[in-house]
């Protein structure tokens, strides 16, 4: 006979707001779970920014990341095993070269990767493999085993992150454990918590996902965080803009409903933009877009 399981939930308050405490009793075993709770803003609260989404590219193969170069006329698309180039001609992306990546390790089941422009060309970061590439006179890529680090954001080149080999999570000297994404001093952990460097939990409204990215905001002095947000429909994620202050995330935009679940959300090479990849639930294609924000007032 299994012991009876009882749950007692208590609402308390600390300096950062409300705190829900769940005590779970199962026989002689007692477990405690604490979770910050943020009340939603009233309907009178007006969004200060709106999210702008510009479609860039879509394909059946997963898109891990992309780069826009030469004033947006050249496109580099990172897939799990290749880099492809495209040139904007007559309002359309015309295919260029494709370079296969020599992977030191097999890709994870849910592959992730980053591509970054550097003065001599570009760099590709995959779990267990780092590649250097050039575009002139032709596309060339050379890969080697290892997890080189790259800057987490454009504001602080000393804040770096790198892949954990054989996993699709990251690590950084700035955080004590593996994480899925990092922005504005906060990190999403594999067990679905948002923590700062000291281990304090971020109070977030609604259901944040694991993806978020920091971008410069023309409407506010501090950066904005674009986060993945659950819509309640597994076939449609949302993204929403937040400001973070005093351990609390506050919405500054309406949520934008997307045509499928988010598979990637990275800061772009331009400080006011983020790269978003969604797998369209109807077509199955991976759709890459650029996100930005505009002032509503």
C-alpha positions, -999 to 999 in steps of 0.1 A, spaced: 0 0 0 15 34 -10 17 61 16 -8 90 13 6 121 -5 -5 155 9 3 190 -4 1 222 16 5 255 -2 12 288 16 14 323 1 40 346 18 57 378 8 93 390 8 110 422 -4 106 411 -40 69 402 -39 47 372 -34 62 338 -28 43 305 -31 56 277 -8 44 241 -15 51 214 12 47 179 -1 43 151 25 46 115 14 49 92 44 79 103 64 93 123 34 88 160 33 98 182 3 95 220 -1 92 239 -33 93 277 -34 83 298 -65 81 336 -69 47 348 -81 41 379 -101 6 393 -106 -3 403 -141 -6 440 -148 -40 455 -149 -58 461 -182 -51 498 -179 -13 492 -182 -3 503 -217 26 485 -235 56 508 -239 70 489 -269 58 467 -297 77 438 -311 87 439 -348 92 406 -366 109 405 -401 109 371 -418 143 363 -433 145 326 -444 127 293 -441 138 257 -450 129 221 -441 162 215 -424 167 230 -389 181 265 -388 203 270 -358 213 306 -363 220 331 -391 241 362 -399 232 392 -420 262 409 -436 270 436 -461 242 459 -450 217 430 -450 224 419 -486 243 387 -477 229 359 -456 247 331 -438 225 302 -425 238 278 -400 223 242 -401 234 213 -380 260 201 -405 266 230 -429 268 267 -435 250 282 -466 254 316 -482 227 336 -500 228 370 -518 198 393 -520 190 400 -557 157 415 -569 141 411 -535 149 374 -533 176 353 -516 197 336 -543 216 306 -532 254 308 -532 279 283 -517 274 255 -491 302 243 -468 299 211 -449 310 211 -412 334 184 -400 318 177 -366 340 163 -338 309 149 -321 275 138 -333 248 165 -330 224 165 -300 189 153 -305 177 189 -304 207 206 -321 218 241 -312 245 263 -325 258 298 -329 274 317 -358 293 350 -352 309 374 -376 346 382 -369 370 406 -388 384 378 -410 351 361 -417 329 341 -393 330 316 -365 307 286 -358 302 272 -323 286 237 -320 287 214 -289 322 198 -291 332 216 -324 344 251 -332 348 262 -368 365 292 -386 352 304 -420 360 329 -447 338 342 -475 364 355 -500 375 344 -525 351 316 -518 333 300 -489 358 279 -468 353 264 -433 378 246 -411 366 228 -379 384 215 -349 373 197 -317 367 219 -287 343 244 -272 357 279 -277 338 308 -259 320 337 -275 306 370 -260 272 366 -244 262 401 -255 276 431 -273 277 453 -242 303 432 -223 329 413 -243 343 398 -210 310 380 -203 314 348 -223 297 314 -227 305 281 -244 288 248 -251 290 218 -229 302 188 -250 276 163 -260 248 185 -246 228 215 -260 233 236 -229 259 262 -220 284 271 -193 301 303 -183 326 315 -156 298 339 -146 274 312 -135 277 281 -112 260 255 -134 249 246 -169 222 268 -184 201 271 -215 202 309 -222 216 339 -204 206 376 -206 210 407 -184 226 387 -156 200 360 -155 202 324 -166 176 297 -175 186 263 -160 177 229 -174 152 224 -146 132 255 -158 143 281 -133 155 316 -140 184 325 -116 210 352 -112 247 346 -104 239 343 -67 212 317 -72 183 341 -66 151 333 -86 137 359 -110 100 367 -104 84 363 -138 47 367 -149 31 338 -166 51 308 -180 85 318 -194 102 293 -216 139 285 -217 148 309 -245 155 346 -240 178 372 -255 189 408 -245 187 436 -271 191 473 -270 159 492 -267 155 527 -284 126 535 -260 144 529 -227 179 534 -213 183 498 -202 183 467 -225 151 448 -231 148 410 -228 128 392 -254 116 359 -239 97 328 -251 63 326 -234 39 297 -234 6 304 -251 -11 274 -236 -11 258 -271 19 234 -277 17 242 -314 21 280 -309 46 297 -287 46 334 -280 74 360 -275 71 391 -253 94 420 -243 103 425 -206 123 449 -185 141 434 -155 147 454 -123 150 444 -86 147 407 -93 114 411 -112 105 409 -149 77 432 -161 60 431 -195 66 461 -217 49 447 -248 19 426 -258 27 390 -265 33 381 -301 18 347 -311 40 327 -334 32 300 -360 49 272 -340 73 264 -311 105 284 -308 136 264 -315 162 292 -312 163 328 -299 197 345 -300 211 380 -298 219 392 -334 250 408 -347 231 441 -345 225 453 -309 188 462 -314 178 428 -329 175 391 -320 174 361 -343 143 340 -338 137 305 -353 103 288 -352 92 255 -365 60 261 -383 34 237 -370 15 235 -403 44 233 -429 71 217 -407 96 243 -420 120 262 -398 113 299 -402 141 324 -392 132 360 -384 147 391 -369 130 406 -339 133 442 -327 112 467 -308 96 501 -315 82 527 -291 44 529 -288 45 565 -276 
